Amino acid sequence: MAYPISNVYRRVQYTGSAGVGPYSFSFEILSNTDISVFKNETLLTLTTNYTVTINANGTGSVTLVSAATGSDTITIYGSRAIERTSDFVTGGDLFANTLNDELDSLVIFTQQNKEEISRALLAPVTDPTTIDLTLPGKDDRAGYVLSFNDTTGDPEVTTTVADINQASTYAANALASQNAAAVSAAAALVSQGAAATSASAASASASAAAASVNGGMYSAVQDKNSNYTVVLDDAGDLIRVNTSAGVVTITLPTIGSGGITDGFKVAVVKWTNDANSVSVVRSGSNTINGANTYSIGSQYTSATFVADAETGQWFGAASGVGTANIVSDVFSGTGSQTSYTLSGDPGSKNNTFVYVGGVYQQKSTYTQTGSNITFSAAPPSGSSNIEIIWIQPQAIGVPSDGSVSSAKLAATQLTLPNAVNEAATVTIASASTVDIGAAAANTITISGTTTITAFGTIASGAVRRLVFAGALTLTHNATSLILPGSANITTAAGDVAEFLSLGSGNWRCINYSKASGTSVASSYSGPSSTRYTTAGSHTFTIPSGITQIKVTVVGGGGGSYYEAGCTGYNGGTGGTSSVASGTQTISTISATGGGGGAATQSNGGLGSGGDLNARGGGTAGLAVGGASSLSSGLSYTGSGLLGSGGVWIGYRAGGGGGTATKWLTGLTAGNTLSVTVGAGGTSSAGYPGGAGAVIFEY
């Protein structure tokens, strides 16, 4: 039934409505399968879970089999299958209700698409026309957080989910460490005003606080002064090693045993100032940065070791300050001097620790400007009674510009987490030799009209993209400038080409896109065909690379009528032509031959099994042969040709052979088809009909 389709939203939702319904919808449907129903997040099944009632105007309602509760959400939306099941045939009936159903379906499909698009991520209509909301590819966005470029507003991925999670963990640990440091510092200040023994306790407390602040990521801090083997419970810990009594060996566990899995981490720091080192050694066949041991020789230098289960290796990364960048400057107070010059610039007052007479000085009691420390009140007189410990800023090992070579990169493939932005396009004038390898960009605009025969020399593998500003000639050379089709190319403004360096000044064009949209070279010369016009049996082999073929089958023409004296002799019927299964299975295609010439009407043959089946031409007492689809009738004395009827002057001719035409698809190259070509009908003394024909076009 056809009815108007309203301009409505093809989705309705009910919340807090208990019971079985009915739950109505105001959009029109053509069938009860044109909607989908969800109960909360579950897709319900028609009849099993609900029934549909369609009103006279196409709207309707849904009744549930099992009642919903007040906390359930019922969602009904249009989901008519987007397909076309009818097909209007040329010359056939065209009913209004059928046409209305088709037009209603088209409007419904459009409304369904509009509803789904309304729930998609869309750019405002006022955004620039250059906006591109295409997501990065699957491999580029996997494991990353979606963000939008701060200039273009286009989607991009720069931060991984793991980074977000790790940052959250670091932040929580840092907050806990900060709180612990504050508690330790407060305890140190209280102890500072006590006796000398309390001062020692304060020093130990301050050291623990410093370790806590420095390693906010650590689960716990352990102290070791003898050889020790790391265990599972040490995960995330900082191990402080006292080497004052001699070298201490820390043994890492075997990766993959005892619960030591991928990502297990432990940190080790040398805590004392002496000549002995901390020796970190492996277990089993594991390695540490490819070696068997790892040595820590400087006070306060630490290394974090992370297990990699895939390679069976511990990755060790050094960190911390170390003895080389902690400086102690000692001065003697005069009782009047307030400013003292350090041996270097600490960069910040927070990098300084000032003691006068062994008592820690609050940072509010002095200022720092460059290498100068200025006290608000002059320290008392004394010999070497002022000690200022400061941390010298350590430069991070960032390579200088242009210093990283290919040899420093991994030999395996590299995956970049973000897009690579190329240098801006440069312009080079055309010349006999254009040195595109030396250009300062990968994309180059070629100006001018001078013929180009060479592109200069650069290492093999380099790729350059050329945009032509006008017409010029690229000269093909089979060695140094290999072009598509092995022929010269005349460029046009807007043409774009990509060239790959083969080394030694040789280049190959790997892509050429003409601004006109036409191809740069083509070798297509039209379809091929195989013809069988000799009566009898034949075998056709499907050519290489061919999967579909057009087949035309024509029956043999009928022979002509002959009369001698008062006696008439009818012509013979033409033979049937056909194509049937060989090693390739198909439905048989055939065409019968034309009728023989006679005193009455001679009928043409009829095709069968084709997409198009036609009857050959007949005759009615004429001296003109019946025509086939491959030849016209003959109006002179002679035999029929390619399925046409034979003719004998002044007497009745034979009918033309029938025709069947069909496209065969899904073929396999190398398989065979069985071919039969029908013979032309015989004639006693007149002329026979023409033999049929089978034609394969591909």
C-alpha positions as CSV (number, residue, x, y, z in Angstrom):
1,M,0.0,0.0,0.0
2,A,1.3,3.4,-0.9
3,Y,0.9,6.6,1.2
4,P,2.7,9.9,1.7
5,I,6.0,9.7,3.6
6,S,6.1,12.5,6.2
7,N,9.1,14.6,7.0
8,V,9.8,13.0,10.4
9,Y,12.7,11.7,12.4
10,R,12.9,7.9,11.9
11,R,13.7,7.1,15.5
12,V,11.7,7.2,18.8
13,Q,12.7,6.3,22.3
14,Y,10.8,5.6,25.5
15,T,12.2,5.7,29.0
16,G,10.5,5.1,32.3
17,S,7.5,3.5,30.5
18,A,6.8,0.1,32.1
19,G,4.6,-2.6,30.5
20,V,4.3,-4.2,27.1
21,G,3.1,-1.1,25.3
22,P,1.9,-0.3,22.7
23,Y,4.9,1.9,21.9
24,S,3.9,4.1,18.9
25,F,6.0,5.5,16.2
26,S,5.1,8.4,13.9
27,F,7.2,7.6,10.8
28,E,5.6,5.5,7.9
29,I,6.8,2.0,7.1
30,L,5.9,-0.4,4.3
31,S,6.4,-3.7,6.2
32,N,6.7,-4.8,9.8
33,T,10.4,-5.7,9.0
34,D,11.1,-2.0,8.3
35,I,11.9,-1.2,11.9
36,S,14.4,-2.5,14.6
37,V,13.6,-2.5,18.3
38,F,16.1,-2.3,21.2
39,K,15.4,-2.9,24.8
40,N,18.2,-1.0,26.5
41,E,21.3,-2.2,24.5
42,T,19.7,-5.5,23.3
43,L,18.3,-5.9,19.8
44,L,14.9,-7.6,20.0
45,T,13.6,-10.2,17.5
46,L,10.3,-9.7,15.6
47,T,7.6,-12.1,16.8
48,T,9.8,-13.7,19.4
49,N,10.1,-10.4,21.5
50,Y,7.6,-8.1,19.9
51,T,4.9,-7.6,17.3
52,V,4.2,-4.7,15.0
53,T,0.8,-3.0,14.1
54,I,0.8,-0.8,11.0
55,N,-1.9,1.8,10.8
56,A,-3.8,2.8,7.6
57,N,-1.4,5.8,7.1
58,G,1.7,3.7,7.5
59,T,2.6,4.7,11.1
60,G,2.2,2.1,13.8
61,S,3.1,0.7,17.2
62,V,5.2,-2.0,18.8
63,T,3.9,-4.4,21.5
64,L,6.4,-6.3,23.6
65,V,6.0,-10.0,24.4
66,S,7.6,-9.4,27.9
67,A,6.8,-6.2,29.8
68,A,9.5,-3.6,30.2
69,T,10.3,-2.1,33.6
70,G,10.3,1.5,34.6
71,S,14.2,1.5,34.3
72,D,14.2,0.1,30.8
73,T,14.7,2.2,27.6
74,I,12.8,1.1,24.4
75,T,14.3,2.4,21.2
76,I,12.5,2.1,17.8
77,Y,14.2,3.2,14.6
78,G,13.7,2.7,10.8
79,S,15.9,0.0,9.4
80,R,14.3,-1.0,6.1
81,A,16.8,-3.1,4.1
82,I,18.4,-0.9,1.5
83,E,17.8,-3.0,-1.6
84,R,15.7,-3.1,-4.7
85,T,13.6,-6.2,-5.4
86,S,11.5,-5.1,-8.3
87,D,12.7,-4.6,-11.9
88,F,10.6,-2.8,-14.6
89,V,10.8,-4.6,-17.9
90,T,10.8,-2.6,-21.2
91,G,7.3,-2.9,-22.7
92,G,6.0,-4.5,-19.5
93,D,3.3,-3.2,-17.1
94,L,4.0,-0.2,-14.9
95,F,1.5,-0.1,-12.1
96,A,1.1,3.0,-9.9
97,N,1.2,1.0,-6.6
98,T,4.5,-0.6,-7.6
99,L,6.0,2.7,-8.6
100,N,4.7,4.3,-5.4
101,D,6.3,1.6,-3.3
102,E,9.6,2.1,-5.1
103,L,9.5,5.9,-4.5
104,D,8.3,5.5,-0.9
105,S,11.3,3.2,-0.3
106,L,13.7,5.8,-1.7
107,V,12.4,8.5,0.6
108,I,12.6,6.0,3.6
109,F,16.2,5.1,2.7
110,T,17.1,8.8,2.6
111,Q,15.4,9.5,6.0
112,Q,17.2,6.5,7.5
113,N,20.6,7.7,6.2
114,K,19.8,11.2,7.6
115,E,18.9,9.8,11.0
116,E,22.2,7.8,11.2
117,I,24.3,10.7,9.9
118,S,22.7,12.9,12.6
119,R,24.4,10.6,15.2
120,A,27.8,10.9,13.5
121,L,30.7,13.2,14.2
122,L,30.2,16.2,12.0
123,A,31.9,19.5,11.3
124,P,29.8,22.7,11.7
125,V,28.5,24.0,8.3
126,T,30.5,27.2,9.1
127,D,33.8,25.4,9.2
128,P,36.3,26.1,6.3
129,T,35.8,24.0,3.1
130,T,39.3,22.6,3.6
131,I,38.2,20.7,6.8
132,D,39.0,17.0,6.6
133,L,37.5,14.8,9.3
134,T,39.0,11.6,7.9
135,L,40.4,9.5,10.7
136,P,44.1,8.5,10.5
137,G,44.6,4.9,9.3
138,K,44.0,1.9,11.6
139,D,47.7,1.2,12.2
140,D,48.4,5.0,12.8
141,R,45.6,5.5,15.3
142,A,45.7,2.1,17.2
143,G,46.5,2.7,20.9
144,Y,46.4,6.5,20.5
145,V,44.0,9.2,21.9
146,L,42.1,11.1,19.2
147,S,42.8,14.9,19.2
148,F,42.4,17.8,16.8
149,N,45.1,19.8,15.2
150,D,45.4,23.2,16.9
151,T,45.7,24.9,13.4
152,T,43.6,23.0,11.0
153,G,41.1,21.4,13.4
154,D,41.6,18.0,11.5
155,P,41.7,14.7,13.5
156,E,45.2,13.6,14.5
157,V,46.8,11.2,17.0
158,T,49.8,12.4,19.0
159,T,49.5,10.8,22.5
160,T,49.1,7.1,23.3
161,V,46.6,5.6,25.7
162,A,49.6,4.1,27.5
163,D,51.2,7.6,27.9
164,I,47.9,8.8,29.5
165,N,47.7,5.9,31.9
166,Q,51.4,6.2,32.8
167,A,51.1,9.9,33.3
168,S,48.2,9.3,35.7
169,T,50.2,6.8,37.6
170,Y,53.2,9.1,37.8
171,A,51.0,11.9,39.0
172,A,49.5,9.8,41.8
173,N,53.0,8.6,42.8
174,A,54.4,12.1,42.7
175,L,51.6,13.4,44.9
176,A,52.3,10.6,47.4
177,S,56.0,11.3,47.3
178,Q,55.4,15.0,47.7
179,N,53.4,14.4,50.8
180,A,56.0,12.0,52.2
181,A,58.7,14.6,51.5
182,A,56.7,17.3,53.3
183,V,56.4,15.0,56.4
184,S,60.1,14.2,56.3
185,A,61.1,17.8,55.9
186,A,58.9,18.9,58.8
187,A,60.5,16.2,61.0
188,A,63.9,17.3,59.9
189,L,63.2,20.9,60.9
190,V,62.0,19.8,64.3
191,S,65.0,17.7,64.8
192,Q,67.3,20.4,63.6
193,G,66.8,22.5,66.7
194,A,67.7,19.5,69.0
195,A,71.0,18.1,69.9
196,A,73.7,16.8,67.5
197,T,72.2,13.4,67.5
198,S,68.9,14.8,66.4
199,A,70.6,16.7,63.6
200,S,72.0,13.4,62.4
201,A,68.5,11.9,62.4
202,A,67.3,15.0,60.5
203,S,69.9,14.4,57.9
204,A,68.9,10.8,57.4
205,S,65.2,11.9,57.2
206,A,66.1,14.6,54.6
207,S,67.9,12.1,52.5
208,A,64.9,9.7,52.5
209,A,62.7,12.7,51.5
210,A,65.0,13.6,48.7
211,A,65.0,10.0,47.4
212,S,61.2,10.0,47.7
213,V,60.9,13.2,45.7
214,N,63.4,12.2,43.1
215,G,61.7,8.8,42.6
216,G,58.0,9.6,42.8
217,M,57.4,6.5,40.7
218,Y,59.0,4.1,43.2
219,S,56.9,1.8,45.3
220,A,59.4,1.6,48.1
221,V,63.0,2.4,49.0
222,Q,65.3,-0.4,50.2
223,D,68.9,-0.1,51.6
224,K,71.5,-2.8,50.8
225,N,75.2,-3.0,51.7
226,S,75.9,-6.6,50.5
227,N,75.2,-8.7,47.5
228,Y,71.5,-9.1,46.7
229,T,69.3,-10.9,44.2
230,V,66.2,-9.0,43.1
231,V,62.8,-10.8,43.6
232,L,59.2,-10.4,42.4
233,D,58.3,-8.3,45.5
234,D,60.9,-5.7,44.5
235,A,58.9,-4.5,41.5
236,G,58.9,-0.7,41.3
237,D,61.3,-0.3,44.2
238,L,64.4,1.8,44.5
239,I,67.4,-0.1,45.9
240,R,70.0,2.2,47.6
241,V,73.4,0.5,47.7
242,N,76.1,1.3,50.3
243,T,79.5,0.4,48.8
244,S,81.7,1.8,51.6
245,A,82.8,-1.8,52.5
246,G,83.5,-2.9,48.9
247,V,81.9,-3.7,45.5
248,V,78.3,-4.8,45.9
249,T,76.7,-7.1,43.3
250,I,72.9,-6.8,42.5
251,T,71.6,-9.8,40.5
252,L,68.6,-9.3,38.2
253,P,66.2,-12.3,38.1
254,T,65.5,-14.4,35.0
255,I,62.9,-12.9,32.7
256,G,59.9,-15.3,32.3
257,S,60.4,-17.2,35.6
258,G,59.2,-16.5,39.2
259,G,56.5,-14.1,37.9
260,I,59.0,-11.8,36.2
261,T,57.1,-10.7,33.1
262,D,57.3,-8.1,30.4
263,G,57.6,-4.6,31.9
264,F,58.9,-5.6,35.4
265,K,61.0,-2.6,36.6
266,V,63.5,-2.0,39.4
267,A,65.9,0.9,40.0
268,V,69.4,0.8,41.6
269,V,71.3,3.8,43.0
270,K,74.9,4.0,44.4
271,W,74.3,5.9,47.7
272,T,77.8,6.4,49.0
273,N,80.9,8.5,48.0
274,D,83.7,6.0,47.6
275,A,85.8,4.3,44.9
276,N,83.8,1.1,44.9
277,S,81.1,0.4,42.3
278,V,77.7,-1.3,42.1
279,S,77.8,-4.3,39.7
280,V,74.4,-5.2,38.3
281,V,74.5,-8.7,36.6
282,R,72.1,-10.9,34.7
283,S,70.7,-14.3,35.4
284,G,70.7,-17.1,32.9
285,S,71.0,-16.1,29.2
286,N,69.4,-12.7,29.7
287,T,71.4,-9.7,28.7
288,I,71.6,-6.1,30.0
289,N,71.6,-3.7,27.1
290,G,73.2,-6.5,25.1
291,A,75.9,-7.2,27.7
292,N,76.3,-9.4,30.8
293,T,76.9,-6.7,33.4
294,Y,76.1,-3.1,34.1
295,S,78.3,-0.9,36.4
296,I,77.3,2.2,38.5
297,G,80.4,4.0,39.7
298,S,79.4,7.5,40.9
299,Q,77.6,8.5,44.0
300,Y,73.9,9.3,43.5
301,T,73.9,7.8,40.0
302,S,71.1,5.5,39.4
303,A,69.8,3.1,36.7
304,T,66.4,1.8,36.0
305,F,66.1,-1.8,34.6
306,V,63.0,-2.9,32.7
307,A,62.4,-6.5,31.5
308,D,61.6,-7.1,27.8
309,A,60.1,-10.6,27.5
310,E,60.2,-10.6,23.7
311,T,64.0,-10.3,23.5
312,G,65.0,-11.7,26.9
313,Q,66.8,-8.5,27.6
314,W,67.0,-6.0,30.5
315,F,67.0,-2.4,29.3
316,G,69.1,-0.2,31.6
317,A,68.8,3.6,31.6
318,A,71.0,5.7,33.7
319,S,69.6,8.7,35.5
320,G,70.1,10.9,38.6
321,V,72.7,13.6,39.3
322,G,75.9,11.8,40.1
323,T,79.1,13.2,41.7
324,A,80.0,15.2,38.7
325,N,77.2,17.7,39.1
326,I,76.8,18.1,42.9
327,V,79.1,20.9,44.0
328,S,80.1,22.0,47.6
329,D,81.5,25.5,48.0
330,V,82.9,26.4,51.5
331,F,83.4,29.9,52.9
332,S,84.5,31.6,56.1
333,G,82.1,34.1,57.6
334,T,83.3,37.6,58.6
335,G,80.3,38.7,60.6
336,S,79.7,41.5,58.1
337,Q,79.9,39.9,54.7
338,T,76.5,39.0,53.2
339,S,77.3,38.1,49.5
340,Y,79.3,35.0,48.5
341,T,80.2,33.9,45.0
342,L,79.8,30.2,44.0
343,S,82.0,28.3,41.6
344,G,79.1,28.1,39.1
345,D,75.5,29.1,38.4
346,P,72.9,26.7,40.0
347,G,70.2,28.1,37.8
348,S,67.7,28.3,40.7
349,K,67.6,28.9,44.4
350,N,65.8,25.5,44.6
351,N,69.0,23.8,43.5
352,T,70.9,25.1,46.6
353,F,71.3,23.8,50.2
354,V,72.9,26.3,52.6
355,Y,74.4,25.4,56.0
356,V,75.9,27.9,58.5
357,G,77.7,26.2,61.4
358,G,76.2,22.9,60.3
359,V,72.6,24.3,60.6
360,Y,70.4,24.3,57.5
361,Q,69.3,27.7,56.4
362,Q,65.7,28.3,55.1
363,K,65.6,29.5,51.5
364,S,63.7,32.6,52.7
365,T,66.9,33.8,54.4
366,Y,68.9,34.4,51.2
367,T,68.6,35.1,47.5
368,Q,70.3,33.7,44.5
369,T,71.3,35.7,41.4
370,G,73.5,33.8,38.9
371,S,76.5,32.5,40.9
372,N,75.9,34.9,43.9
373,I,74.3,34.0,47.2
374,T,73.2,37.0,49.3
375,F,72.1,36.5,52.9
376,S,69.5,38.8,54.4
377,A,71.8,39.0,57.6
378,A,75.6,38.4,57.6
379,P,76.6,35.0,58.8
380,P,78.7,34.9,62.0
381,S,82.5,35.0,61.8
382,G,84.1,31.6,61.7
383,S,86.6,29.4,59.8
384,S,84.9,27.4,57.0
385,N,81.6,27.7,58.8
386,I,79.5,28.3,55.6
387,E,78.8,25.4,53.3
388,I,76.7,25.8,50.2
389,I,75.8,22.6,48.3
390,W,74.3,23.2,44.9
391,I,73.3,21.0,42.0
392,Q,74.8,22.0,38.7
393,P,72.2,21.7,35.9
394,Q,73.1,18.7,33.7
395,A,72.6,19.1,29.9
396,I,70.5,16.3,28.5
397,G,72.1,14.5,25.6
398,V,70.2,16.0,22.7
399,P,72.1,15.5,19.4
400,S,73.1,18.7,17.7
401,D,71.3,19.7,14.5
402,G,72.3,17.7,11.5
403,S,74.4,15.2,13.6
404,V,72.2,12.0,13.4
405,S,73.2,9.8,10.4
406,S,71.5,6.8,8.9
407,A,73.9,4.5,10.7
408,K,72.5,5.6,14.0
409,L,69.0,4.3,13.1
410,A,67.8,0.7,13.6
411,A,68.4,-1.6,10.7
412,T,64.8,-2.8,10.9
413,Q,61.7,-0.9,9.7
414,L,60.9,2.2,11.6
415,T,57.3,3.3,12.5
416,L,56.7,7.0,13.1
417,P,53.9,7.8,15.5
418,N,52.9,10.9,13.6
419,A,52.8,12.3,10.1
420,V,56.0,13.4,8.4
421,N,55.7,17.0,7.1
422,E,57.8,17.6,4.0
423,A,59.6,20.8,3.2
424,A,57.6,23.5,1.2
425,T,57.5,23.1,-2.5
426,V,60.4,24.7,-4.4
427,T,60.5,25.8,-8.1
428,I,63.3,24.8,-10.6
429,A,63.4,26.1,-14.1
430,S,63.4,23.4,-16.9
431,A,66.7,22.6,-18.6
432,S,68.3,19.7,-20.4
433,T,69.4,18.4,-17.0
434,V,67.3,19.3,-14.0
435,D,69.0,18.3,-10.8
436,I,66.0,17.3,-8.8
437,G,68.1,15.2,-6.4
438,A,69.8,18.3,-5.0
439,A,66.5,20.2,-4.4
440,A,65.7,21.2,-0.9
441,A,62.2,19.7,-1.0
442,N,60.6,16.4,-2.2
443,T,57.9,18.3,-4.2
444,I,59.2,20.5,-7.0
445,T,57.5,22.8,-9.4
446,I,59.1,22.7,-12.9
447,S,58.7,26.0,-14.8
448,G,59.6,26.8,-18.4
449,T,59.3,24.8,-21.6
450,T,62.8,23.5,-22.2
451,T,63.0,19.7,-23.1
452,I,64.3,17.6,-20.2
453,T,66.6,14.6,-20.8
454,A,68.1,14.0,-17.4
455,F,67.5,14.6,-13.6
456,G,70.9,14.5,-12.1
457,T,72.5,12.1,-9.6
458,I,71.3,11.0,-6.1
459,A,71.4,7.8,-4.1
460,S,69.1,5.0,-5.2
461,G,65.7,5.0,-3.5
462,A,65.2,8.7,-3.4
463,V,61.8,9.8,-4.6
464,R,60.8,13.2,-6.1
465,R,57.4,14.6,-7.0
466,L,57.2,17.0,-9.9
467,V,54.4,19.4,-10.7
468,F,54.7,20.9,-14.3
469,A,53.8,24.5,-14.8
470,G,53.4,24.3,-18.5
471,A,54.1,22.3,-21.7
472,L,57.5,20.7,-22.3
473,T,58.9,17.4,-23.4
474,L,60.3,14.6,-21.2
475,T,62.6,12.5,-23.4
476,H,62.4,8.7,-22.8
477,N,65.7,6.9,-22.3
478,A,65.6,3.1,-21.6
479,T,68.4,3.6,-19.0
480,S,68.5,7.1,-17.6
481,L,65.0,8.4,-17.9
482,I,62.5,5.5,-18.1
483,L,59.0,6.7,-18.9
484,P,55.6,4.9,-19.1
485,G,55.0,3.3,-22.5
486,S,58.7,3.8,-23.3
487,A,57.8,7.0,-25.1
488,N,58.3,10.7,-24.7
489,I,55.7,12.6,-22.7
490,T,54.5,16.1,-23.5
491,T,53.5,17.7,-20.2
492,A,50.7,20.1,-19.5
493,A,50.1,22.6,-16.8
494,G,49.0,20.8,-13.7
495,D,50.4,17.4,-14.6
496,V,52.1,15.6,-11.7
497,A,54.8,12.9,-11.9
498,E,56.8,10.8,-9.4
499,F,60.3,9.7,-10.1
500,L,62.3,7.0,-8.3
501,S,66.1,7.3,-8.4
502,L,67.9,4.1,-9.5
503,G,71.3,5.6,-8.7
504,S,74.1,6.7,-11.0
505,G,71.9,9.4,-12.5
506,N,69.2,6.9,-13.6
507,W,65.5,7.6,-12.9
508,R,62.2,5.8,-13.4
509,C,58.8,7.4,-13.6
510,I,56.6,5.4,-11.2
511,N,53.5,7.5,-11.5
512,Y,52.2,10.1,-14.0
513,S,48.9,11.9,-13.5
514,K,47.7,14.1,-16.2
515,A,45.7,17.2,-15.3
516,S,43.1,16.3,-17.9
517,G,42.4,12.9,-16.3
518,T,43.4,10.9,-19.3
519,S,46.0,8.1,-19.2
520,V,49.5,8.8,-20.3
521,A,49.9,5.6,-22.3
522,S,47.5,2.9,-23.5
523,S,48.0,-0.3,-25.4
524,Y,44.3,-1.3,-25.6
525,S,43.2,-2.2,-29.1
526,G,39.7,-3.4,-28.6
527,P,38.1,-6.8,-27.8
528,S,39.4,-10.1,-29.2
529,S,37.2,-12.7,-30.8
530,T,37.3,-16.3,-31.9
531,R,34.9,-17.5,-34.7
532,Y,33.8,-21.0,-35.8
533,T,32.0,-21.0,-39.2
534,T,32.8,-24.5,-40.4
535,A,30.0,-27.0,-39.8
536,G,31.0,-29.7,-37.3
537,S,32.3,-30.0,-33.7
538,H,35.0,-27.8,-32.2
539,T,36.6,-27.1,-28.8
540,F,37.1,-23.6,-27.5
541,T,39.7,-23.0,-24.7
542,I,39.1,-20.0,-22.4
543,P,42.1,-17.6,-22.9
544,S,44.4,-16.6,-20.0
545,G,43.2,-13.7,-17.9
546,I,39.6,-14.0,-19.2
547,T,36.7,-14.5,-16.8
548,Q,33.7,-13.4,-18.9
549,I,32.9,-13.9,-22.6
550,K,30.1,-12.8,-25.0
551,V,28.8,-15.8,-27.0
552,T,26.8,-15.5,-30.2
553,V,25.3,-18.8,-31.7
554,V,23.6,-18.8,-35.2
555,G,21.9,-21.9,-36.7
556,G,22.5,-23.1,-40.2
557,G,20.3,-21.6,-43.1
558,G,17.7,-23.7,-44.9
559,G,18.4,-25.1,-48.4
560,S,16.5,-23.7,-51.4
561,Y,13.4,-25.2,-53.0
562,Y,13.9,-26.7,-56.5
563,E,11.3,-27.6,-59.2
564,A,11.9,-29.7,-62.3
565,G,9.1,-30.0,-64.7
566,C,6.0,-30.5,-62.6
567,T,7.9,-31.9,-59.7
568,G,9.0,-29.8,-56.7
569,Y,11.8,-30.6,-54.3
570,N,11.8,-29.0,-50.8
571,G,15.1,-27.7,-49.4
572,G,16.7,-29.3,-46.3
573,T,16.4,-27.8,-42.8
574,G,19.6,-26.0,-41.5
575,G,21.5,-27.7,-38.7
576,T,21.4,-26.6,-35.0
577,S,24.5,-24.7,-33.6
578,S,25.3,-24.8,-29.9
579,V,27.8,-24.1,-27.1
580,A,27.7,-26.6,-24.2
581,S,29.8,-27.6,-21.2
582,G,33.3,-28.9,-21.6
583,T,35.6,-28.8,-18.6
584,Q,33.8,-25.4,-17.9
585,T,30.3,-26.0,-16.8
586,I,27.6,-23.8,-18.4
587,S,23.9,-24.0,-19.4
588,T,23.7,-24.9,-23.1
589,I,23.1,-22.1,-25.6
590,S,21.7,-23.2,-29.0
591,A,20.1,-21.9,-32.2
592,T,18.1,-24.1,-34.6
593,G,18.5,-23.9,-38.4
594,G,16.2,-22.2,-40.8
595,G,13.5,-24.2,-42.6
596,G,14.1,-25.6,-46.1
597,G,12.6,-23.8,-49.1
598,A,9.1,-25.1,-49.9
599,A,5.9,-24.3,-51.8
600,T,4.6,-22.5,-48.7
601,Q,6.2,-20.3,-45.9
602,S,9.8,-21.3,-44.9
603,N,10.3,-20.3,-41.2
604,G,13.5,-19.1,-39.7
605,G,15.2,-20.9,-36.9
606,L,15.0,-19.9,-33.2
607,G,17.7,-19.3,-30.6
608,S,17.4,-20.6,-27.0
609,G,19.4,-20.4,-23.7
610,G,20.7,-16.9,-24.4
611,D,20.2,-13.6,-22.7
612,L,18.7,-12.6,-26.2
613,N,17.1,-15.3,-28.4
614,A,16.0,-14.3,-31.9
615,R,14.3,-16.0,-34.9
616,G,15.9,-16.0,-38.3
617,G,14.1,-14.5,-41.3
618,G,11.5,-16.6,-43.1
619,T,10.4,-16.6,-46.8
620,A,7.0,-16.8,-48.4
621,G,7.4,-18.0,-52.0
622,L,10.2,-15.6,-52.6
623,A,13.5,-16.0,-54.4
624,V,15.2,-14.3,-51.5
625,G,17.0,-16.3,-48.8
626,G,15.9,-15.8,-45.2
627,A,18.4,-13.6,-43.2
628,S,20.3,-14.6,-40.1
629,S,21.7,-12.1,-37.5
630,L,25.1,-12.3,-39.3
631,S,24.0,-11.9,-42.9
632,S,21.2,-10.5,-45.0
633,G,19.1,-12.6,-47.4
634,L,20.4,-13.1,-50.9
635,S,18.4,-11.9,-53.9
636,Y,20.5,-13.7,-56.5
637,T,21.4,-17.2,-57.4
638,G,23.7,-18.6,-54.8
639,S,24.3,-20.5,-51.5
640,G,23.4,-18.9,-48.2
641,L,26.2,-17.3,-46.1
642,L,26.6,-17.5,-42.2
643,G,23.1,-18.9,-41.5
644,S,21.1,-17.4,-44.3
645,G,18.8,-19.4,-46.5
646,G,20.0,-20.8,-49.8
647,V,18.5,-19.2,-53.0
648,W,17.7,-20.7,-56.4
649,I,16.7,-18.2,-59.1
650,G,12.9,-17.8,-59.5
651,Y,12.1,-20.3,-56.7
652,R,11.5,-20.3,-53.0
653,A,14.5,-19.8,-50.7
654,G,15.3,-21.4,-47.4
655,G,14.8,-19.7,-44.0
656,G,17.5,-18.0,-42.0
657,G,19.1,-19.7,-38.9
658,G,18.0,-18.5,-35.4
659,T,20.3,-16.6,-33.0
660,A,21.1,-16.8,-29.3
661,T,23.4,-14.3,-27.5
662,K,24.6,-14.7,-23.9
663,W,27.3,-13.3,-21.6
664,L,29.1,-16.1,-19.7
665,T,30.7,-15.0,-16.4
666,G,32.7,-16.6,-13.6
667,L,34.9,-18.5,-16.1
668,T,38.3,-20.1,-15.4
669,A,41.1,-19.6,-17.9
670,G,42.3,-22.9,-19.5
671,N,38.8,-24.6,-19.2
672,T,37.1,-25.7,-22.4
673,L,33.7,-25.4,-24.0
674,S,32.1,-27.8,-26.5
675,V,31.1,-26.0,-29.8
676,T,28.8,-27.4,-32.6
677,V,28.3,-25.4,-35.8
678,G,25.1,-26.5,-37.7
679,A,25.4,-27.3,-41.4
680,G,23.4,-25.4,-44.0
681,G,20.3,-27.2,-45.3
682,T,20.7,-29.2,-48.5
683,S,19.0,-28.6,-51.8
684,S,18.4,-31.2,-54.6
685,A,19.5,-29.0,-57.4
686,G,19.3,-25.5,-56.1
687,Y,21.6,-24.0,-53.5
688,P,22.2,-25.1,-49.9
689,G,21.8,-22.8,-46.9
690,G,24.8,-21.2,-45.3
691,A,26.5,-23.0,-42.4
692,G,25.8,-21.6,-38.9
693,A,28.4,-19.8,-36.8
694,V,29.6,-19.5,-33.2
695,I,31.5,-16.4,-32.1
696,F,33.3,-15.8,-28.8
697,E,34.1,-12.1,-27.9
698,Y,36.3,-11.2,-24.9
